[in-house]
Amino acid sequence: MVSIQEQFQAYESLCQDRKKSLRKKFLKNNPAGGNMMRIYVAGAYSANNLISGLDNMRRGMRWGLEVLLAGYAPFVPWFDYHFQLMLRDGESLTVKHYQYYSMAWLVASDAVLVVPGSKNSKGTQEEIKVARSLGIPVYYSLKDRRLLSDRLARCG
């Protein structure tokens, strides 16, 4: 008799193989050329007042756009507000929901790009800590030579 653990491992293996196959097929015709690196854009979100919070969102979203224009596939946490706006009466999401959702994307990312001016953000520092613990490279500029060389190594 096959245990639940063995069934789960077999399922995970099948999913990984399918993901690799689909990823290869999709990326073959990528307009950015080769494999689009998944870049998690990290930076300050919350602030002491509404205007500063909106400024953080604007900066983060702009950096996300710069990442996309540079040929990478960004995850931009500042777009989470869309989820909050779409909630129906009686539905709710907590800060923890958003934190876990973002972390799921961080661990799937190829790299983290930190928005300038985020050094005092506790959340950003935690994201950097998690990324480094998983061996995910952390960059502070799109012009970082290491980021460019990582991208070139992935192009096919």
MIDRENSE-657082 format. One record per atom (N, C-alpha, C): residue number from 1; atom name; x, y negated, z. Coordinates in nm, 2 decimals. Layout:
// residues N
LOKE  nr atom      x      y      z
LOKE NUM   CA      X      Y      Z
...
***
This chain:
// residues 156
LOKE  nr atom      x      y      z
LOKE   1    N   0.08   0.12   0.00
LOKE   1   CA   0.00   0.00   0.00
LOKE   1    C   0.09  -0.12   0.00
LOKE   2    N   0.05  -0.22  -0.08
LOKE   2   CA   0.13  -0.34  -0.10
LOKE   2    C   0.08  -0.44   0.01
LOKE   3    N   0.18  -0.50   0.08
LOKE   3   CA   0.15  -0.60   0.18
LOKE   3    C   0.11  -0.73   0.12
LOKE   4    N   0.04  -0.81   0.20
LOKE   4   CA   0.00  -0.95   0.16
LOKE   4    C   0.13  -1.03   0.12
LOKE   5    N   0.23  -1.01   0.20
LOKE   5   CA   0.36  -1.08   0.18
LOKE   5    C   0.42  -1.04   0.04
LOKE   6    N   0.41  -0.91   0.01
LOKE   6   CA   0.46  -0.87  -0.12
LOKE   6    C   0.38  -0.92  -0.24
LOKE   7    N   0.25  -0.92  -0.22
LOKE   7   CA   0.16  -0.98  -0.32
LOKE   7    C   0.18  -1.12  -0.34
LOKE   8    N   0.20  -1.20  -0.23
LOKE   8   CA   0.23  -1.34  -0.24
LOKE   8    C   0.36  -1.36  -0.32
LOKE   9    N   0.47  -1.29  -0.28
LOKE   9   CA   0.60  -1.30  -0.35
LOKE   9    C   0.59  -1.27  -0.50
LOKE  10    N   0.51  -1.17  -0.54
LOKE  10   CA   0.49  -1.13  -0.68
LOKE  10    C   0.42  -1.25  -0.75
LOKE  11    N   0.32  -1.30  -0.68
LOKE  11   CA   0.24  -1.41  -0.74
LOKE  11    C   0.33  -1.54  -0.76
LOKE  12    N   0.41  -1.57  -0.66
LOKE  12   CA   0.50  -1.68  -0.67
LOKE  12    C   0.60  -1.66  -0.78
LOKE  13    N   0.65  -1.54  -0.80
LOKE  13   CA   0.75  -1.51  -0.91
LOKE  13    C   0.68  -1.53  -1.04
LOKE  14    N   0.56  -1.48  -1.06
LOKE  14   CA   0.49  -1.50  -1.18
LOKE  14    C   0.47  -1.65  -1.21
LOKE  15    N   0.43  -1.72  -1.11
LOKE  15   CA   0.40  -1.86  -1.13
LOKE  15    C   0.53  -1.94  -1.17
LOKE  16    N   0.64  -1.90  -1.11
LOKE  16   CA   0.77  -1.97  -1.14
LOKE  16    C   0.81  -1.94  -1.29
LOKE  17    N   0.79  -1.81  -1.33
LOKE  17   CA   0.83  -1.78  -1.47
LOKE  17    C   0.74  -1.85  -1.57
LOKE  18    N   0.61  -1.86  -1.53
LOKE  18   CA   0.52  -1.93  -1.62
LOKE  18    C   0.55  -2.08  -1.63
LOKE  19    N   0.58  -2.14  -1.51
LOKE  19   CA   0.62  -2.28  -1.51
LOKE  19    C   0.74  -2.31  -1.59
LOKE  20    N   0.84  -2.22  -1.58
LOKE  20   CA   0.96  -2.24  -1.66
LOKE  20    C   0.93  -2.24  -1.81
LOKE  21    N   0.85  -2.14  -1.85
LOKE  21   CA   0.82  -2.13  -1.99
LOKE  21    C   0.74  -2.25  -2.04
LOKE  22    N   0.64  -2.29  -1.97
LOKE  22   CA   0.56  -2.41  -2.01
LOKE  22    C   0.65  -2.54  -2.01
LOKE  23    N   0.73  -2.55  -1.91
LOKE  23   CA   0.82  -2.67  -1.90
LOKE  23    C   0.91  -2.68  -2.02
LOKE  24    N   0.97  -2.56  -2.06
LOKE  24   CA   1.06  -2.56  -2.17
LOKE  24    C   0.99  -2.60  -2.30
LOKE  25    N   0.87  -2.54  -2.32
LOKE  25   CA   0.79  -2.57  -2.44
LOKE  25    C   0.75  -2.72  -2.44
LOKE  26    N   0.71  -2.77  -2.33
LOKE  26   CA   0.66  -2.91  -2.32
LOKE  26    C   0.78  -3.01  -2.35
LOKE  27    N   0.89  -2.98  -2.28
LOKE  27   CA   1.01  -3.07  -2.29
LOKE  27    C   1.08  -3.07  -2.42
LOKE  28    N   1.06  -2.97  -2.50
LOKE  28   CA   1.12  -2.96  -2.63
LOKE  28    C   1.09  -3.08  -2.72
LOKE  29    N   0.97  -3.13  -2.72
LOKE  29   CA   0.93  -3.24  -2.80
LOKE  29    C   0.91  -3.37  -2.72
LOKE  30    N   0.98  -3.38  -2.61
LOKE  30   CA   0.98  -3.50  -2.52
LOKE  30    C   1.04  -3.62  -2.60
LOKE  31    N   0.96  -3.73  -2.60
LOKE  31   CA   1.01  -3.85  -2.67
LOKE  31    C   1.13  -3.91  -2.61
LOKE  32    N   1.15  -3.88  -2.48
LOKE  32   CA   1.27  -3.94  -2.41
LOKE  32    C   1.39  -3.86  -2.44
LOKE  33    N   1.38  -3.75  -2.51
LOKE  33   CA   1.49  -3.66  -2.55
LOKE  33    C   1.53  -3.57  -2.44
LOKE  34    N   1.51  -3.44  -2.46
LOKE  34   CA   1.55  -3.35  -2.36
LOKE  34    C   1.46  -3.34  -2.23
LOKE  35    N   1.52  -3.30  -2.12
LOKE  35   CA   1.44  -3.28  -2.00
LOKE  35    C   1.43  -3.41  -1.93
LOKE  36    N   1.30  -3.46  -1.91
LOKE  36   CA   1.28  -3.58  -1.83
LOKE  36    C   1.30  -3.54  -1.68
LOKE  37    N   1.40  -3.60  -1.62
LOKE  37   CA   1.42  -3.58  -1.48
LOKE  37    C   1.30  -3.64  -1.40
LOKE  38    N   1.26  -3.57  -1.30
LOKE  38   CA   1.16  -3.62  -1.21
LOKE  38    C   1.22  -3.70  -1.10
LOKE  39    N   1.19  -3.83  -1.10
LOKE  39   CA   1.25  -3.92  -1.01
LOKE  39    C   1.14  -3.97  -0.91
LOKE  40    N   1.17  -3.94  -0.78
LOKE  40   CA   1.08  -3.99  -0.67
LOKE  40    C   1.13  -4.13  -0.64
LOKE  41    N   1.04  -4.23  -0.65
LOKE  41   CA   1.07  -4.37  -0.62
LOKE  41    C   1.04  -4.39  -0.47
LOKE  42    N   1.14  -4.42  -0.39
LOKE  42   CA   1.12  -4.44  -0.25
LOKE  42    C   1.14  -4.58  -0.21
LOKE  43    N   1.06  -4.63  -0.12
LOKE  43   CA   1.08  -4.77  -0.08
LOKE  43    C   0.97  -4.81   0.03
LOKE  44    N   0.99  -4.93   0.08
LOKE  44   CA   0.89  -4.97   0.18
LOKE  44    C   0.75  -4.99   0.12
LOKE  45    N   0.66  -4.95   0.20
LOKE  45   CA   0.52  -4.96   0.16
LOKE  45    C   0.44  -5.05   0.26
LOKE  46    N   0.43  -5.01   0.38
LOKE  46   CA   0.35  -5.09   0.48
LOKE  46    C   0.44  -5.21   0.52
LOKE  47    N   0.37  -5.31   0.58
LOKE  47   CA   0.43  -5.43   0.63
LOKE  47    C   0.35  -5.49   0.74
LOKE  48    N   0.41  -5.60   0.80
LOKE  48   CA   0.34  -5.66   0.91
LOKE  48    C   0.22  -5.75   0.87
LOKE  49    N   0.21  -5.78   0.74
LOKE  49   CA   0.09  -5.86   0.69
LOKE  49    C   0.06  -5.82   0.55
LOKE  50    N  -0.06  -5.85   0.51
LOKE  50   CA  -0.12  -5.81   0.38
LOKE  50    C  -0.03  -5.85   0.26
LOKE  51    N   0.02  -5.98   0.26
LOKE  51   CA   0.09  -6.03   0.15
LOKE  51    C   0.22  -5.95   0.13
LOKE  52    N   0.29  -5.92   0.24
LOKE  52   CA   0.42  -5.85   0.24
LOKE  52    C   0.39  -5.70   0.19
LOKE  53    N   0.28  -5.65   0.24
LOKE  53   CA   0.24  -5.51   0.19
LOKE  53    C   0.22  -5.51   0.04
LOKE  54    N   0.15  -5.61  -0.01
LOKE  54   CA   0.12  -5.61  -0.15
LOKE  54    C   0.25  -5.64  -0.23
LOKE  55    N   0.34  -5.72  -0.17
LOKE  55   CA   0.47  -5.74  -0.24
LOKE  55    C   0.55  -5.61  -0.24
LOKE  56    N   0.54  -5.53  -0.14
LOKE  56   CA   0.61  -5.40  -0.14
LOKE  56    C   0.55  -5.31  -0.25
LOKE  57    N   0.42  -5.31  -0.26
LOKE  57   CA   0.35  -5.23  -0.36
LOKE  57    C   0.40  -5.28  -0.50
LOKE  58    N   0.40  -5.41  -0.52
LOKE  58   CA   0.44  -5.46  -0.65
LOKE  58    C   0.58  -5.42  -0.69
LOKE  59    N   0.67  -5.44  -0.59
LOKE  59   CA   0.81  -5.40  -0.62
LOKE  59    C   0.82  -5.25  -0.65
LOKE  60    N   0.76  -5.17  -0.57
LOKE  60   CA   0.76  -5.02  -0.59
LOKE  60    C   0.70  -4.98  -0.73
LOKE  61    N   0.59  -5.04  -0.76
LOKE  61   CA   0.53  -5.01  -0.89
LOKE  61    C   0.61  -5.05  -1.01
LOKE  62    N   0.67  -5.17  -0.99
LOKE  62   CA   0.76  -5.22  -1.10
LOKE  62    C   0.88  -5.13  -1.12
LOKE  63    N   0.94  -5.08  -1.00
LOKE  63   CA   1.05  -4.99  -1.01
LOKE  63    C   1.01  -4.86  -1.08
LOKE  64    N   0.89  -4.81  -1.05
LOKE  64   CA   0.84  -4.69  -1.11
LOKE  64    C   0.83  -4.71  -1.26
LOKE  65    N   0.78  -4.83  -1.31
LOKE  65   CA   0.77  -4.85  -1.45
LOKE  65    C   0.91  -4.86  -1.51
LOKE  66    N   1.01  -4.92  -1.44
LOKE  66   CA   1.14  -4.92  -1.49
LOKE  66    C   1.20  -4.78  -1.51
LOKE  67    N   1.17  -4.69  -1.42
LOKE  67   CA   1.21  -4.55  -1.42
LOKE  67    C   1.15  -4.48  -1.55
LOKE  68    N   1.02  -4.51  -1.57
LOKE  68   CA   0.95  -4.45  -1.69
LOKE  68    C   1.01  -4.51  -1.82
LOKE  69    N   1.04  -4.64  -1.82
LOKE  69   CA   1.09  -4.70  -1.94
LOKE  69    C   1.24  -4.65  -1.97
LOKE  70    N   1.31  -4.61  -1.86
LOKE  70   CA   1.44  -4.55  -1.88
LOKE  70    C   1.44  -4.41  -1.92
LOKE  71    N   1.32  -4.35  -1.94
LOKE  71   CA   1.32  -4.21  -1.99
LOKE  71    C   1.30  -4.10  -1.89
LOKE  72    N   1.27  -4.14  -1.77
LOKE  72   CA   1.25  -4.04  -1.66
LOKE  72    C   1.11  -4.03  -1.63
LOKE  73    N   1.07  -3.93  -1.55
LOKE  73   CA   0.93  -3.91  -1.51
LOKE  73    C   0.92  -3.95  -1.36
LOKE  74    N   0.86  -4.07  -1.33
LOKE  74   CA   0.86  -4.11  -1.19
LOKE  74    C   0.74  -4.06  -1.12
LOKE  75    N   0.76  -4.04  -0.99
LOKE  75   CA   0.65  -4.03  -0.89
LOKE  75    C   0.65  -4.16  -0.81
LOKE  76    N   0.54  -4.23  -0.81
LOKE  76   CA   0.53  -4.37  -0.76
LOKE  76    C   0.43  -4.37  -0.65
LOKE  77    N   0.47  -4.36  -0.52
LOKE  77   CA   0.37  -4.35  -0.41
LOKE  77    C   0.28  -4.47  -0.40
LOKE  78    N   0.32  -4.58  -0.45
LOKE  78   CA   0.24  -4.70  -0.44
LOKE  78    C   0.11  -4.69  -0.52
LOKE  79    N   0.10  -4.60  -0.61
LOKE  79   CA  -0.03  -4.58  -0.68
LOKE  79    C  -0.13  -4.49  -0.60
LOKE  80    N  -0.09  -4.45  -0.48
LOKE  80   CA  -0.19  -4.38  -0.40
LOKE  80    C  -0.31  -4.45  -0.36
LOKE  81    N  -0.31  -4.59  -0.37
LOKE  81   CA  -0.43  -4.66  -0.34
LOKE  81    C  -0.55  -4.63  -0.42
LOKE  82    N  -0.52  -4.57  -0.54
LOKE  82   CA  -0.63  -4.53  -0.63
LOKE  82    C  -0.72  -4.42  -0.56
LOKE  83    N  -0.65  -4.33  -0.49
LOKE  83   CA  -0.73  -4.23  -0.42
LOKE  83    C  -0.82  -4.29  -0.31
LOKE  84    N  -0.77  -4.39  -0.24
LOKE  84   CA  -0.84  -4.45  -0.13
LOKE  84    C  -0.97  -4.52  -0.19
LOKE  85    N  -0.95  -4.58  -0.31
LOKE  85   CA  -1.06  -4.66  -0.37
LOKE  85    C  -1.17  -4.56  -0.42
LOKE  86    N  -1.13  -4.44  -0.45
LOKE  86   CA  -1.23  -4.34  -0.51
LOKE  86    C  -1.30  -4.26  -0.41
LOKE  87    N  -1.27  -4.27  -0.28
LOKE  87   CA  -1.34  -4.19  -0.18
LOKE  87    C  -1.49  -4.23  -0.17
LOKE  88    N  -1.57  -4.13  -0.16
LOKE  88   CA  -1.71  -4.15  -0.14
LOKE  88    C  -1.74  -4.16   0.01
LOKE  89    N  -1.86  -4.21   0.04
LOKE  89   CA  -1.91  -4.22   0.18
LOKE  89    C  -1.89  -4.08   0.24
LOKE  90    N  -1.84  -4.08   0.36
LOKE  90   CA  -1.82  -3.96   0.43
LOKE  90    C  -1.69  -3.89   0.41
LOKE  91    N  -1.62  -3.92   0.30
LOKE  91   CA  -1.48  -3.87   0.27
LOKE  91    C  -1.38  -3.96   0.33
LOKE  92    N  -1.27  -3.89   0.37
LOKE  92   CA  -1.16  -3.98   0.42
LOKE  92    C  -1.03  -3.91   0.40
LOKE  93    N  -0.93  -3.99   0.39
LOKE  93   CA  -0.79  -3.94   0.39
LOKE  93    C  -0.71  -4.02   0.49
LOKE  94    N  -0.62  -3.95   0.56
LOKE  94   CA  -0.54  -4.02   0.67
LOKE  94    C  -0.40  -4.05   0.61
LOKE  95    N  -0.33  -4.12   0.69
LOKE  95   CA  -0.19  -4.15   0.65
LOKE  95    C  -0.11  -4.02   0.64
LOKE  96    N  -0.14  -3.93   0.72
LOKE  96   CA  -0.07  -3.80   0.72
LOKE  96    C  -0.10  -3.73   0.58
LOKE  97    N  -0.23  -3.73   0.53
LOKE  97   CA  -0.26  -3.68   0.40
LOKE  97    C  -0.16  -3.73   0.30
LOKE  98    N  -0.15  -3.86   0.29
LOKE  98   CA  -0.06  -3.93   0.20
LOKE  98    C   0.09  -3.89   0.22
LOKE  99    N   0.13  -3.89   0.34
LOKE  99   CA   0.27  -3.85   0.37
LOKE  99    C   0.30  -3.71   0.32
LOKE 100    N   0.21  -3.61   0.35
LOKE 100   CA   0.24  -3.48   0.30
LOKE 100    C   0.23  -3.46   0.15
LOKE 101    N   0.13  -3.53   0.09
LOKE 101   CA   0.12  -3.54  -0.05
LOKE 101    C   0.25  -3.59  -0.12
LOKE 102    N   0.30  -3.70  -0.07
LOKE 102   CA   0.42  -3.76  -0.12
LOKE 102    C   0.54  -3.66  -0.10
LOKE 103    N   0.55  -3.60   0.02
LOKE 103   CA   0.66  -3.51   0.04
LOKE 103    C   0.66  -3.39  -0.05
LOKE 104    N   0.54  -3.34  -0.09
LOKE 104   CA   0.53  -3.23  -0.18
LOKE 104    C   0.59  -3.27  -0.31
LOKE 105    N   0.57  -3.40  -0.35
LOKE 105   CA   0.64  -3.45  -0.48
LOKE 105    C   0.79  -3.47  -0.46
LOKE 106    N   0.82  -3.52  -0.34
LOKE 106   CA   0.97  -3.54  -0.32
LOKE 106    C   1.05  -3.41  -0.33
LOKE 107    N   1.00  -3.30  -0.27
LOKE 107   CA   1.07  -3.18  -0.27
LOKE 107    C   1.08  -3.12  -0.41
LOKE 108    N   0.99  -3.16  -0.50
LOKE 108   CA   0.99  -3.11  -0.64
LOKE 108    C   1.07  -3.20  -0.73
LOKE 109    N   1.12  -3.31  -0.68
LOKE 109   CA   1.19  -3.40  -0.76
LOKE 109    C   1.33  -3.36  -0.79
LOKE 110    N   1.39  -3.41  -0.90
LOKE 110   CA   1.53  -3.39  -0.93
LOKE 110    C   1.62  -3.49  -0.86
LOKE 111    N   1.56  -3.61  -0.83
LOKE 111   CA   1.64  -3.71  -0.77
LOKE 111    C   1.54  -3.81  -0.70
LOKE 112    N   1.60  -3.89  -0.61
LOKE 112   CA   1.53  -4.00  -0.54
LOKE 112    C   1.60  -4.13  -0.58
LOKE 113    N   1.52  -4.23  -0.62
LOKE 113   CA   1.57  -4.36  -0.64
LOKE 113    C   1.51  -4.45  -0.54
LOKE 114    N   1.59  -4.52  -0.46
LOKE 114   CA   1.55  -4.61  -0.35
LOKE 114    C   1.54  -4.75  -0.40
LOKE 115    N   1.42  -4.81  -0.38
LOKE 115   CA   1.40  -4.95  -0.41
LOKE 115    C   1.48  -5.04  -0.32
LOKE 116    N   1.55  -5.14  -0.38
LOKE 116   CA   1.63  -5.23  -0.29
LOKE 116    C   1.54  -5.30  -0.19
LOKE 117    N   1.60  -5.33  -0.07
LOKE 117   CA   1.53  -5.39   0.03
LOKE 117    C   1.45  -5.30   0.12
LOKE 118    N   1.48  -5.17   0.11
LOKE 118   CA   1.40  -5.07   0.19
LOKE 118    C   1.47  -5.01   0.30
LOKE 119    N   1.59  -5.07   0.34
LOKE 119   CA   1.67  -5.01   0.44
LOKE 119    C   1.61  -5.01   0.58
LOKE 120    N   1.51  -5.10   0.60
LOKE 120   CA   1.45  -5.11   0.73
LOKE 120    C   1.32  -5.03   0.74
LOKE 121    N   1.29  -4.96   0.63
LOKE 121   CA   1.16  -4.88   0.63
LOKE 121    C   1.19  -4.74   0.69
LOKE 122    N   1.12  -4.71   0.79
LOKE 122   CA   1.13  -4.58   0.86
LOKE 122    C   1.09  -4.47   0.77
LOKE 123    N   0.98  -4.49   0.69
LOKE 123   CA   0.94  -4.39   0.60
LOKE 123    C   1.04  -4.36   0.49
LOKE 124    N   1.10  -4.47   0.43
LOKE 124   CA   1.20  -4.45   0.33
LOKE 124    C   1.32  -4.38   0.39
LOKE 125    N   1.36  -4.41   0.51
LOKE 125   CA   1.48  -4.34   0.57
LOKE 125    C   1.45  -4.20   0.59
LOKE 126    N   1.33  -4.16   0.62
LOKE 126   CA   1.29  -4.02   0.64
LOKE 126    C   1.29  -3.95   0.50
LOKE 127    N   1.24  -4.01   0.40
LOKE 127   CA   1.25  -3.96   0.27
LOKE 127    C   1.39  -3.93   0.22
LOKE 128    N   1.48  -4.02   0.25
LOKE 128   CA   1.62  -4.01   0.21
LOKE 128    C   1.68  -3.89   0.29
LOKE 129    N   1.65  -3.88   0.42
LOKE 129   CA   1.70  -3.77   0.50
LOKE 129    C   1.65  -3.64   0.45
LOKE 130    N   1.52  -3.63   0.41
LOKE 130   CA   1.47  -3.50   0.36
LOKE 130    C   1.53  -3.47   0.23
LOKE 131    N   1.55  -3.56   0.14
LOKE 131   CA   1.61  -3.54   0.01
LOKE 131    C   1.75  -3.49   0.03
LOKE 132    N   1.83  -3.55   0.11
LOKE 132   CA   1.97  -3.51   0.13
LOKE 132    C   1.98  -3.37   0.19
LOKE 133    N   1.88  -3.34   0.28
LOKE 133   CA   1.88  -3.21   0.35
LOKE 133    C   1.85  -3.10   0.25
LOKE 134    N   1.78  -3.13   0.14
LOKE 134   CA   1.75  -3.04   0.03
LOKE 134    C   1.85  -3.04  -0.08
LOKE 135    N   1.95  -3.12  -0.07
LOKE 135   CA   2.05  -3.14  -0.18
LOKE 135    C   2.00  -3.22  -0.30
LOKE 136    N   1.89  -3.29  -0.28
LOKE 136   CA   1.84  -3.38  -0.39
LOKE 136    C   1.92  -3.51  -0.39
LOKE 137    N   1.98  -3.54  -0.50
LOKE 137   CA   2.06  -3.67  -0.50
LOKE 137    C   1.98  -3.79  -0.48
LOKE 138    N   2.03  -3.89  -0.41
LOKE 138   CA   1.97  -4.01  -0.38
LOKE 138    C   2.05  -4.12  -0.45
LOKE 139    N   1.98  -4.21  -0.52
LOKE 139   CA   2.04  -4.32  -0.60
LOKE 139    C   1.98  -4.45  -0.55
LOKE 140    N   2.06  -4.56  -0.57
LOKE 140   CA   2.01  -4.69  -0.53
LOKE 140    C   2.01  -4.78  -0.65
LOKE 141    N   2.03  -4.73  -0.77
LOKE 141   CA   2.03  -4.81  -0.89
LOKE 141    C   2.00  -4.72  -1.01
LOKE 142    N   1.92  -4.76  -1.11
LOKE 142   CA   1.91  -4.69  -1.23
LOKE 142    C   2.03  -4.69  -1.32
LOKE 143    N   2.13  -4.78  -1.29
LOKE 143   CA   2.25  -4.79  -1.36
LOKE 143    C   2.36  -4.70  -1.30
LOKE 144    N   2.33  -4.63  -1.19
LOKE 144   CA   2.43  -4.55  -1.13
LOKE 144    C   2.48  -4.44  -1.23
LOKE 145    N   2.61  -4.44  -1.25
LOKE 145   CA   2.67  -4.35  -1.34
LOKE 145    C   2.64  -4.20  -1.32
LOKE 146    N   2.62  -4.17  -1.19
LOKE 146   CA   2.59  -4.03  -1.16
LOKE 146    C   2.45  -3.99  -1.21
LOKE 147    N   2.36  -4.09  -1.20
LOKE 147   CA   2.22  -4.06  -1.25
LOKE 147    C   2.22  -4.05  -1.40
LOKE 148    N   2.30  -4.13  -1.47
LOKE 148   CA   2.31  -4.12  -1.61
LOKE 148    C   2.37  -3.99  -1.65
LOKE 149    N   2.48  -3.95  -1.58
LOKE 149   CA   2.54  -3.82  -1.62
LOKE 149    C   2.45  -3.70  -1.59
LOKE 150    N   2.37  -3.71  -1.48
LOKE 150   CA   2.28  -3.60  -1.45
LOKE 150    C   2.18  -3.59  -1.57
LOKE 151    N   2.13  -3.71  -1.62
LOKE 151   CA   2.03  -3.71  -1.73
LOKE 151    C   2.09  -3.65  -1.85
LOKE 152    N   2.21  -3.69  -1.89
LOKE 152   CA   2.28  -3.64  -2.01
LOKE 152    C   2.30  -3.49  -2.00
LOKE 153    N   2.33  -3.44  -1.88
LOKE 153   CA   2.36  -3.30  -1.86
LOKE 153    C   2.23  -3.22  -1.89
LOKE 154    N   2.11  -3.28  -1.86
LOKE 154   CA   1.99  -3.21  -1.88
LOKE 154    C   1.93  -3.22  -2.02
LOKE 155    N   1.98  -3.31  -2.10
LOKE 155   CA   1.93  -3.33  -2.24
LOKE 155    C   1.97  -3.21  -2.32
LOKE 156    N   1.88  -3.17  -2.41
LOKE 156   CA   1.92  -3.05  -2.49
LOKE 156    C   1.90  -3.07  -2.63
***
